[in-house]
């Protein structure tokens, strides 16, 4: 498919999206970088080439640049080894990093001033089955951080190593759960063999190209067919969320969600229990279910409400007979099953 044709499809999709008046909802739900007293220098582009990550930034500071890296945003930043820092160029390539690292983040320092961080998160999607994923990095660059559209860079990242088709049952598909109606009312499949639209995502229900977007902390299913390797790698690249808090609404029934920051977090170390509804058994308590795409089974935990009990206020795994070891992992997602009629609002605080 020619680049100008694909861009034309995306422009039409974006126009349709705006006509559907979803902009207000996105502005309400997707956090933007926090305001600061001075303009923060920016990494303007993060891309990949094979197993390499390529960074480009605006000139700033004293013109002497050091790229710092961390695998954990809560940990220490260190200059990337293997390069004689500082450099004077306003671009740099981390050679081969994607072949050995599942998650990594970068910032650029010059004259004691730092850019906001960017990074990558890797997810593996199982063949001939379902994998829960979530998008935890912002796209586009900070000047326009609302373009987390499926028919855009995010969809290209998801679909890069997936096999497409000419219909919803022949190609890789995205199933998005709508917690308001408790149903999958937005689906899309990756087009292949349908010129000139190869490589785009199509919504068979709407009869048009998908206008689906992804909010931070929102999950969806990726369904792969029997084509390709056992595990297909999805690599998300983008800008790290810098909002101090991100609220997630967990209404009655099911919501597909994830911790909205790109850090690992144990369920029992999270503040989710502070807004959950507990009980003496799963029947009356809020439940978290995490899907294992290889075993094709769920791991379940419910919030215990038994004052005086050792597990009171904790998430308990009734199958294991012990505290849950469920963990929020960047790029994945899980179910929240809310029992009361009123919604819980989980205000997540940035951990870095």
C-alpha positions as CSV (number, residue, x, y, z in Angstrom):
1,X,0.0,0.0,0.0
2,X,1.4,3.4,-1.0
3,X,2.2,5.8,1.9
4,X,-0.1,8.6,0.6
5,X,-3.0,6.2,0.2
6,X,-2.6,4.9,3.8
7,X,-2.3,8.5,5.0
8,X,-5.5,9.3,3.2
9,X,-7.3,6.5,4.9
10,X,-6.1,7.7,8.3
11,X,-7.2,11.3,7.6
12,X,-10.6,10.1,6.7
13,X,-10.8,7.9,9.7
14,X,-9.7,10.8,12.0
15,X,-12.3,13.1,10.4
16,X,-15.0,10.4,11.1
17,X,-13.8,10.1,14.6
18,X,-14.1,13.8,15.2
19,X,-17.7,13.8,13.8
20,X,-18.6,11.2,16.4
21,X,-17.8,13.8,19.1
22,X,-15.5,11.7,21.1
23,X,-12.9,14.4,21.5
24,X,-14.5,15.6,24.8
25,X,-14.4,12.1,26.2
26,X,-10.7,11.7,25.3
27,X,-9.8,15.1,26.8
28,X,-11.5,14.0,30.0
29,X,-9.9,10.6,30.3
30,X,-6.4,10.8,28.8
31,X,-3.9,12.8,30.9
32,X,-1.5,15.2,29.3
33,X,1.9,16.0,30.6
34,X,1.8,18.1,33.8
35,X,2.3,21.8,33.4
36,X,5.6,23.3,34.5
37,X,6.9,26.8,35.0
38,X,9.3,26.5,32.1
39,X,9.2,24.8,28.8
40,X,10.5,21.3,29.1
41,X,12.9,20.2,26.3
42,X,11.4,17.3,24.3
43,X,12.4,14.1,22.6
44,X,10.5,14.7,19.4
45,X,10.6,11.1,18.0
46,X,11.1,7.6,19.1
47,X,11.2,4.9,16.5
48,X,12.6,1.4,16.0
49,X,14.7,-0.1,13.2
50,X,15.0,-3.8,13.5
51,X,16.2,-4.3,17.1
52,X,17.4,-0.8,17.4
53,X,15.6,2.2,19.2
54,X,16.2,5.6,17.6
55,X,15.8,8.9,19.5
56,X,15.6,12.4,18.1
57,X,15.3,15.6,20.2
58,X,15.3,19.3,19.9
59,X,18.5,21.2,20.6
60,X,18.6,22.5,24.2
61,X,20.9,23.2,27.2
62,X,24.6,23.6,26.4
63,X,24.5,21.4,23.3
64,X,26.3,18.6,25.0
65,X,23.9,15.6,25.4
66,X,23.9,12.4,27.5
67,X,21.2,9.8,26.9
68,X,20.2,8.1,30.2
69,X,18.3,4.8,30.5
70,X,16.4,2.8,33.0
71,X,14.4,-0.4,33.0
72,X,12.3,0.8,35.9
73,X,11.0,4.3,36.1
74,X,11.1,4.1,39.9
75,X,14.8,3.4,39.9
76,X,18.0,5.2,39.1
77,X,18.8,6.7,35.7
78,X,22.2,5.9,34.2
79,X,24.1,7.0,31.1
80,X,23.7,4.3,28.4
81,X,26.9,2.2,28.4
82,X,28.9,1.8,25.2
83,X,28.8,5.5,24.1
84,X,31.4,8.2,24.9
85,X,29.1,10.8,26.5
86,X,28.4,13.6,26.0
87,X,27.6,13.9,22.2
88,X,26.8,16.9,20.2
89,X,24.3,15.3,17.7
90,X,20.6,15.6,18.5
91,X,19.8,12.0,17.7
92,X,21.1,8.6,18.9
93,X,20.5,4.9,18.3
94,X,20.4,2.2,21.0
95,X,21.7,-0.7,19.0
96,X,20.2,-4.1,19.5
97,X,18.3,-3.3,22.7
98,X,15.0,-4.8,21.6
99,X,16.5,-8.2,21.2
100,X,17.4,-8.4,24.9
101,X,15.1,-6.1,26.9
102,X,11.3,-6.2,27.3
103,X,10.9,-2.7,28.6
104,X,13.1,0.4,28.7
105,X,13.0,4.2,29.1
106,X,15.1,7.1,28.0
107,X,15.7,10.8,28.8
108,X,18.3,13.2,27.5
109,X,20.3,15.5,29.8
110,X,22.1,18.7,28.8
111,X,23.5,21.3,31.2
112,X,21.6,19.8,34.1
113,X,18.3,19.9,32.2
114,X,16.3,16.8,31.3
115,X,13.7,15.9,28.7
116,X,10.5,14.1,29.8
117,X,11.0,10.4,29.3
118,X,10.1,8.1,26.4
119,X,10.3,4.4,26.2
120,X,9.2,1.0,24.9
121,X,7.1,-1.8,26.3
122,X,7.0,-5.3,24.8
123,X,4.0,-7.7,24.8
124,X,3.8,-11.2,23.5
125,X,0.5,-12.3,21.7
126,X,-0.2,-16.0,21.5
127,X,-1.0,-17.7,18.2
128,X,-4.5,-19.2,17.7
129,X,-5.8,-17.6,20.8
130,X,-6.5,-14.4,22.8
131,X,-4.2,-12.1,24.7
132,X,-5.2,-9.1,26.8
133,X,-3.2,-6.0,26.1
134,X,-3.2,-2.3,27.2
135,X,-1.5,0.8,25.9
136,X,0.5,2.6,28.6
137,X,2.5,5.1,26.5
138,X,1.3,8.3,24.8
139,X,1.4,9.0,21.1
140,X,1.9,11.5,19.3
141,X,4.7,13.7,20.7
142,X,3.9,15.9,23.7
143,X,2.6,18.7,21.5
144,X,-0.3,16.4,20.5
145,X,-0.7,13.5,22.9
146,X,-4.2,12.5,22.0
147,X,-3.6,10.4,18.9
148,X,-3.8,6.9,20.5
149,X,-5.9,5.8,17.5
150,X,-6.0,2.2,16.3
151,X,-5.7,3.4,12.7
152,X,-2.5,5.3,13.4
153,X,1.0,4.6,14.9
154,X,-0.5,2.5,17.8
155,X,-2.3,0.2,15.3
156,X,0.9,-0.1,13.3
157,X,2.8,-1.2,16.4
158,X,0.1,-3.8,17.3
159,X,-0.2,-5.1,13.8
160,X,3.4,-5.1,12.7
161,X,4.0,-8.8,13.4
162,X,0.4,-10.0,13.2
163,X,-1.2,-11.7,10.2
164,X,-4.1,-9.8,8.5
165,X,-7.0,-11.1,6.4
166,X,-10.1,-10.1,4.4
167,X,-12.6,-10.6,7.2
168,X,-13.0,-10.7,11.0
169,X,-12.4,-14.5,11.2
170,X,-9.4,-14.7,8.9
171,X,-7.1,-11.9,10.3
172,X,-5.8,-10.7,13.6
173,X,-8.6,-8.8,15.5
174,X,-9.0,-6.3,18.3
175,X,-12.0,-6.8,20.6
176,X,-12.8,-3.8,22.9
177,X,-15.1,-4.2,25.8
178,X,-17.5,-1.4,26.6
179,X,-18.2,-1.4,30.3
180,X,-21.2,1.0,29.9
181,X,-23.2,-1.6,27.9
182,X,-21.3,-4.7,29.1
183,X,-20.6,-5.9,25.6
184,X,-18.0,-5.9,22.8
185,X,-19.4,-3.2,20.6
186,X,-16.1,-2.1,19.0
187,X,-14.1,-4.7,17.1
188,X,-11.6,-4.4,14.2
189,X,-9.6,-6.7,12.1
190,X,-6.3,-6.2,10.4
191,X,-6.7,-6.0,6.6
192,X,-4.5,-8.0,4.3
193,X,-5.3,-8.8,0.7
194,X,-7.7,-5.9,0.2
195,X,-5.8,-3.2,-1.7
196,X,-5.4,-0.3,-1.3
197,X,-6.2,-0.7,2.4
198,X,-3.7,-3.3,3.5
199,X,-2.3,-2.7,6.9
200,X,-5.3,-0.7,8.3
201,X,-7.9,-1.9,10.8
202,X,-11.5,-2.3,9.7
203,X,-14.7,-2.3,11.8
204,X,-17.2,-4.7,10.3
205,X,-20.0,-3.6,12.5
206,X,-19.7,0.0,11.4
207,X,-18.9,-0.9,7.8
208,X,-15.9,1.5,7.8
209,X,-12.4,1.9,9.0
210,X,-12.1,1.7,12.8
211,X,-12.3,4.9,14.8
212,X,-11.2,3.0,18.0
213,X,-8.9,4.8,20.4
214,X,-7.1,3.6,23.5
215,X,-7.1,5.4,26.9
216,X,-4.4,4.9,29.4
217,X,-5.3,2.0,31.7
218,X,-7.9,0.5,29.3
219,X,-7.5,-3.0,28.1
220,X,-8.6,-5.0,25.0
221,X,-8.3,-8.4,23.5
222,X,-5.9,-9.3,20.6
223,X,-7.0,-12.4,18.8
224,X,-4.5,-14.1,16.5
225,X,-5.4,-16.8,14.0
226,X,-3.3,-19.9,13.4
227,X,-0.8,-18.1,11.2
228,X,2.7,-17.1,12.2
229,X,5.0,-18.0,15.2
230,X,3.7,-19.3,18.5
231,X,4.2,-15.9,20.1
232,X,4.1,-12.6,18.1
233,X,5.9,-9.6,19.6
234,X,4.1,-6.3,19.9
235,X,6.4,-3.4,20.7
236,X,4.8,-0.1,22.0
237,X,6.9,3.0,21.7
238,X,5.9,6.4,23.0
239,X,6.0,9.1,25.7
240,X,5.8,8.2,29.3
241,X,2.7,9.6,31.1
242,X,3.7,12.4,33.5
243,X,0.3,13.2,35.0
244,X,0.5,13.1,38.8
245,X,-2.7,11.1,39.0
246,X,-4.8,9.1,36.5
247,X,-8.4,8.1,37.6
248,X,-9.9,4.9,36.4
249,X,-13.7,4.3,36.7
250,X,-14.7,0.7,37.6
251,X,-18.5,0.5,37.2
252,X,-20.9,-2.3,38.1
253,X,-20.1,-5.4,36.1
254,X,-17.0,-6.0,34.1
255,X,-14.2,-3.5,33.2
256,X,-11.0,-4.4,31.3
257,X,-8.2,-2.4,32.9
258,X,-4.6,-2.2,33.9
259,X,-2.5,0.0,36.2
260,X,-2.1,3.0,33.9
261,X,1.6,3.7,34.5
262,X,4.4,1.7,32.8
263,X,5.7,0.0,36.0
264,X,5.1,-3.4,37.5
265,X,2.9,-3.4,40.6
266,X,1.6,-6.3,42.7
267,X,-2.2,-6.3,43.2
268,X,-1.8,-6.5,46.9
269,X,0.7,-3.6,46.9
270,X,-1.7,-1.4,45.0
271,X,-4.3,1.1,46.4
272,X,-7.1,-0.7,44.6
273,X,-8.2,-2.4,47.7
274,X,-9.1,1.1,49.1
275,X,-11.9,1.5,46.7
276,X,-12.9,-2.1,46.2
277,X,-15.9,-3.8,47.8
278,X,-14.9,-6.7,50.0
279,X,-16.7,-9.7,51.2
280,X,-16.3,-13.1,52.9
281,X,-16.4,-14.9,49.6
282,X,-16.2,-14.2,45.9
283,X,-20.0,-14.2,45.7
284,X,-20.4,-10.8,47.3
285,X,-16.9,-9.2,46.8
286,X,-15.2,-7.4,43.9
287,X,-13.1,-9.8,41.9
288,X,-10.0,-9.4,39.7
289,X,-9.3,-12.0,37.0
290,X,-6.1,-12.2,35.0
291,X,-6.0,-14.2,31.8
292,X,-3.1,-16.6,31.1
293,X,-3.0,-16.7,27.2
294,X,-0.8,-19.8,27.1
295,X,-2.7,-22.0,29.6
296,X,-6.0,-20.3,28.5
297,X,-7.2,-20.0,32.0
298,X,-8.0,-17.2,34.5
299,X,-6.3,-16.6,37.9
300,X,-8.8,-15.0,40.2
301,X,-8.7,-13.0,43.4
302,X,-11.4,-11.4,45.6
303,X,-11.2,-8.6,48.2
304,X,-11.6,-9.9,51.7
305,X,-13.7,-8.1,54.2
306,X,-13.4,-10.0,57.5
307,X,-12.5,-7.6,60.3
308,X,-9.9,-9.2,62.6
309,X,-8.9,-11.8,60.0
310,X,-5.3,-11.9,58.8
311,X,-6.4,-11.4,55.2
312,X,-8.8,-8.6,55.9
313,X,-8.4,-5.8,53.2
314,X,-6.3,-8.1,51.0
315,X,-6.8,-9.8,47.7
316,X,-7.2,-13.5,48.2
317,X,-6.7,-16.4,45.8
318,X,-9.3,-19.0,46.7
319,X,-7.7,-21.6,44.4
320,X,-4.3,-21.3,46.0
321,X,-5.7,-20.7,49.5
322,X,-3.4,-17.8,50.0
323,X,-2.9,-14.1,49.2
324,X,-3.0,-13.4,45.5
325,X,0.2,-13.1,43.6
326,X,-1.5,-11.3,40.7
327,X,0.7,-8.5,39.3
328,X,0.0,-5.6,37.0
329,X,2.5,-5.9,34.1
330,X,2.9,-3.1,31.6
331,X,1.2,-3.9,28.3
332,X,-1.1,-6.5,29.7
333,X,-4.6,-6.1,31.1
334,X,-7.2,-7.9,33.3
335,X,-10.8,-7.9,34.4
336,X,-12.4,-6.1,37.3
337,X,-15.8,-7.4,38.4
338,X,-17.6,-4.8,40.4
339,X,-20.5,-6.0,42.6
340,X,-22.2,-2.9,44.0
341,X,-24.3,-0.6,41.7
342,X,-22.2,2.4,42.3
343,X,-18.9,2.9,40.4
344,X,-15.5,2.8,42.1
345,X,-13.0,5.5,41.0
346,X,-9.5,4.3,41.5
347,X,-7.2,7.3,41.5
348,X,-3.8,6.0,40.6
349,X,-0.8,8.1,41.7
350,X,2.4,8.3,39.5
351,X,5.1,6.1,41.2
352,X,8.1,7.9,39.6
